[in-house]
Amino acid sequence: MNPRQEIVSLLRGYAACPVLSLLGEMGVLDRLLEGGCTADVFPVTADPAAGDVLRYLEGLGLIRPEAGALPPAYTATPLGQAVFRRSGAFSLLHSYGDYFERLRDLLTGQGPRPQVNRLRNVLGSGQLHARKFFPAALDALDSIRPGAVADIGCGDGCFLSAVLDRCPKASGVAVDRSEVAVKAALDRLRGRAVRGMVADGADIGAWAPAVPTSRETLVSLWFVVHEFSQGRPERVVEFFR
């Protein structure tokens, strides 16, 4: 068997992952999904890198030039549409880039410990989970109309934003142990009746005072219980009590 295709795919992944992650964060992939995207989407259009990046995406078959457009304009191909809508997966992997850069240090026990890019991790996780898990949870709101929502492990506020879209009269409390996550959530939810709390989700006493006691409250948790359980079921039981 000639493994050329598999090798090329692996080599492309080394460059494609950070490129797609960064372009997703910059909003460029959303523009490409809309169509008519030119190099003007980048702040420094005079730099050759702006056009080079678009031509790179074209080479991957993710975008195609629009006929007769001057300056050159691009739109997403069917493959590009599928990839760009899942850019969170690339951001999530890209958030661990320091681990790959310092792999030698990890394997030899030398050098400083790698760090996760927390903002990139939060943004990637939010987008990835939103597509796979949020719809079923949101459908449950058809029979529940909470006056307040406490989102424990709020990430970038993606789920809390979707809940408040369905329950616009509700107030929200965004709780996360990551200050970066809480800031991202409050930025997303600017203009809404939402409070942010940097706290460990297991420390109920730290965030409960921010929840209105005069309203029926929905408490949501996404991928958090396993973090504070420490492998002990009794901690989870006590939390829900």
C-alpha positions as CSV (number, residue, x, y, z in Angstrom):
1,M,0.0,0.0,0.0
2,N,1.2,3.5,-0.8
3,P,0.7,5.6,2.3
4,R,1.2,8.9,0.5
5,Q,-2.3,10.2,1.1
6,E,-2.2,9.4,4.8
7,I,1.2,11.1,5.1
8,V,0.1,14.2,3.3
9,S,-3.0,14.4,5.5
10,L,-0.8,14.2,8.7
11,L,1.6,16.9,7.3
12,R,-1.3,19.2,6.4
13,G,-2.8,18.8,9.8
14,Y,0.4,20.4,11.4
15,A,-0.3,23.7,9.6
16,A,-4.1,23.5,9.1
17,C,-5.0,23.1,12.8
18,P,-3.5,26.5,14.0
19,V,-4.5,28.3,10.8
20,L,-8.2,27.2,11.1
21,S,-8.1,27.9,14.8
22,L,-6.8,31.5,14.4
23,L,-9.1,32.3,11.5
24,G,-12.1,31.1,13.5
25,E,-11.1,33.3,16.4
26,M,-10.7,36.3,14.1
27,G,-14.1,35.8,12.5
28,V,-12.6,35.1,9.1
29,L,-14.2,31.7,8.7
30,D,-17.7,33.3,9.4
31,R,-17.0,35.7,6.6
32,L,-16.0,32.9,4.3
33,L,-19.3,31.1,5.1
34,E,-21.1,34.3,4.0
35,G,-19.2,34.5,0.7
36,G,-17.6,37.5,-1.0
37,C,-14.6,37.4,1.4
38,T,-11.5,39.3,0.3
39,A,-8.1,40.0,1.8
40,D,-9.7,43.1,3.3
41,V,-11.0,40.8,6.1
42,F,-7.5,41.1,7.6
43,P,-6.3,44.3,9.4
44,V,-3.1,44.4,7.4
45,T,-4.1,43.7,3.8
46,A,-0.9,45.0,2.4
47,D,1.0,42.1,3.8
48,P,1.4,39.2,1.3
49,A,0.4,36.8,4.1
50,A,-3.2,37.9,3.8
51,G,-3.6,36.7,0.3
52,D,-1.4,33.7,1.0
53,V,-3.6,32.4,3.7
54,L,-6.7,32.5,1.4
55,R,-4.8,30.8,-1.3
56,Y,-3.7,28.1,1.2
57,L,-7.3,27.5,2.1
58,E,-8.1,27.3,-1.6
59,G,-5.3,24.7,-2.0
60,L,-7.0,22.6,0.7
61,G,-10.3,22.7,-1.2
62,L,-12.0,24.7,1.6
63,I,-12.7,27.8,-0.4
64,R,-13.1,28.8,-4.1
65,P,-12.7,32.1,-5.9
66,E,-15.8,33.8,-7.1
67,A,-15.8,34.3,-10.8
68,G,-15.0,37.8,-12.1
69,A,-14.5,39.3,-8.6
70,L,-11.9,42.1,-8.3
71,P,-10.2,42.1,-5.9
72,P,-10.3,38.3,-5.6
73,A,-13.2,37.2,-3.4
74,Y,-13.7,33.7,-2.0
75,T,-16.6,31.6,-0.6
76,A,-16.6,28.3,1.2
77,T,-16.9,25.0,-0.7
78,P,-19.2,22.3,0.7
79,L,-16.2,20.8,2.4
80,G,-15.2,24.2,3.8
81,Q,-18.7,24.8,5.1
82,A,-18.5,21.6,7.1
83,V,-15.0,22.4,8.4
84,F,-15.5,26.0,9.2
85,R,-18.7,25.3,11.3
86,R,-16.5,23.0,13.4
87,S,-13.6,25.3,13.9
88,G,-14.0,24.9,17.6
89,A,-12.5,21.4,17.3
90,F,-9.3,23.0,15.8
91,S,-9.2,25.7,18.6
92,L,-9.6,23.0,21.3
93,L,-6.6,21.1,19.9
94,H,-4.6,24.3,19.3
95,S,-5.1,25.2,22.9
96,Y,-2.7,22.4,23.8
97,G,0.0,23.7,21.4
98,D,2.5,24.4,24.2
99,Y,2.4,20.7,25.0
100,F,3.5,19.7,21.5
101,E,6.2,22.5,21.4
102,R,7.6,21.3,24.8
103,L,7.1,17.6,24.2
104,R,10.9,17.0,24.6
105,D,10.8,18.7,28.0
106,L,7.8,16.5,29.1
107,L,9.6,13.3,28.0
108,T,12.9,14.2,29.6
109,G,11.5,15.9,32.7
110,Q,13.2,19.1,32.0
111,G,12.1,22.7,31.5
112,P,8.9,24.4,32.7
113,R,5.5,22.7,32.5
114,P,3.5,23.4,29.4
115,Q,0.4,25.6,29.8
116,V,-3.0,25.3,28.2
117,N,-4.2,28.4,26.3
118,R,-7.2,28.8,28.5
119,L,-9.1,31.3,26.3
120,R,-8.6,29.1,23.2
121,N,-9.7,26.1,25.2
122,V,-12.8,27.8,26.5
123,L,-13.8,29.1,23.0
124,G,-13.2,25.8,21.3
125,S,-15.0,23.7,24.0
126,G,-18.0,26.0,23.9
127,Q,-18.4,25.8,20.1
128,L,-17.8,22.1,20.0
129,H,-20.3,21.2,22.7
130,A,-22.9,23.6,21.4
131,R,-23.3,21.6,18.3
132,K,-23.4,18.2,19.9
133,F,-25.1,18.5,23.3
134,F,-26.9,21.8,23.7
135,P,-29.9,21.3,21.4
136,A,-31.3,18.4,23.5
137,A,-30.9,20.4,26.7
138,L,-32.5,23.5,25.2
139,D,-35.5,21.5,24.0
140,A,-36.2,20.7,27.7
141,L,-36.7,24.4,28.3
142,D,-40.0,24.2,26.4
143,S,-41.6,22.9,29.6
144,I,-39.4,24.9,32.0
145,R,-39.5,28.7,32.3
146,P,-36.9,29.5,35.0
147,G,-36.6,33.0,36.4
148,A,-32.9,32.6,36.9
149,V,-30.2,30.4,35.5
150,A,-26.9,29.5,37.2
151,D,-24.5,28.0,34.7
152,I,-21.7,26.2,36.7
153,G,-18.6,25.8,34.5
154,C,-20.0,28.4,32.1
155,G,-17.0,28.5,29.7
156,D,-17.5,31.3,27.2
157,G,-21.2,31.6,28.0
158,C,-22.4,29.9,24.9
159,F,-25.0,27.7,26.7
160,L,-26.1,30.5,29.0
161,S,-26.6,32.8,26.1
162,A,-28.8,30.2,24.3
163,V,-30.9,29.7,27.5
164,L,-31.5,33.4,27.9
165,D,-32.5,33.6,24.2
166,R,-35.3,31.2,25.0
167,C,-36.0,32.7,28.4
168,P,-35.4,36.4,27.9
169,K,-37.0,37.4,31.2
170,A,-34.6,35.3,33.2
171,S,-31.4,36.5,34.9
172,G,-28.2,34.6,34.8
173,V,-25.2,33.8,36.9
174,A,-22.0,32.7,35.1
175,V,-19.7,30.6,37.3
176,D,-16.3,29.2,36.4
177,R,-13.0,28.7,38.2
178,S,-11.3,30.3,35.2
179,E,-11.2,34.1,35.2
180,V,-10.6,34.0,31.5
181,A,-13.8,32.0,31.0
182,V,-15.9,34.3,33.1
183,K,-14.6,37.3,31.2
184,A,-15.4,35.7,27.9
185,A,-18.9,34.8,29.1
186,L,-19.6,38.4,30.3
187,D,-18.3,39.8,27.0
188,R,-20.7,37.5,25.1
189,L,-23.6,38.3,27.4
190,R,-23.0,42.1,27.5
191,G,-26.3,43.9,27.9
192,R,-28.0,40.9,29.6
193,A,-28.9,40.6,33.3
194,V,-26.0,38.4,34.1
195,R,-23.5,38.3,37.0
196,G,-20.1,36.6,36.7
197,M,-18.5,34.7,39.5
198,V,-14.9,33.3,39.5
199,A,-15.4,30.3,41.8
200,D,-15.0,26.5,42.1
201,G,-18.3,25.0,41.1
202,A,-18.2,22.7,44.1
203,D,-18.0,25.6,46.5
204,I,-21.7,26.3,46.6
205,G,-21.3,28.9,49.3
206,A,-19.2,31.0,47.0
207,W,-21.6,31.4,44.1
208,A,-25.1,30.7,45.6
209,P,-25.5,34.2,47.1
210,A,-25.4,35.6,43.5
211,V,-28.5,33.5,42.6
212,P,-31.8,35.4,43.2
213,T,-33.8,33.6,45.9
214,S,-37.1,35.0,44.8
215,R,-37.1,33.1,41.5
216,E,-37.2,29.5,40.4
217,T,-33.7,28.7,39.4
218,L,-32.3,26.3,36.8
219,V,-28.8,25.1,37.6
220,S,-26.8,23.8,34.6
221,L,-23.5,21.9,34.6
222,W,-21.5,20.9,31.6
223,F,-18.5,18.6,32.1
224,V,-17.9,19.9,35.6
225,V,-19.0,17.3,38.1
226,H,-16.1,14.9,37.2
227,E,-13.7,17.7,37.9
228,F,-14.6,18.3,41.5
229,S,-15.6,14.8,42.3
230,Q,-12.0,13.7,42.7
231,G,-13.1,10.2,42.0
232,R,-15.3,10.1,45.1
233,P,-19.1,9.6,44.5
234,E,-19.9,10.9,47.9
235,R,-18.6,14.4,46.9
236,V,-21.1,14.4,44.0
237,V,-24.0,13.2,46.3
238,E,-23.2,15.9,48.8
239,F,-23.0,18.5,46.0
240,F,-26.5,17.7,44.8
241,R,-27.9,17.6,48.3
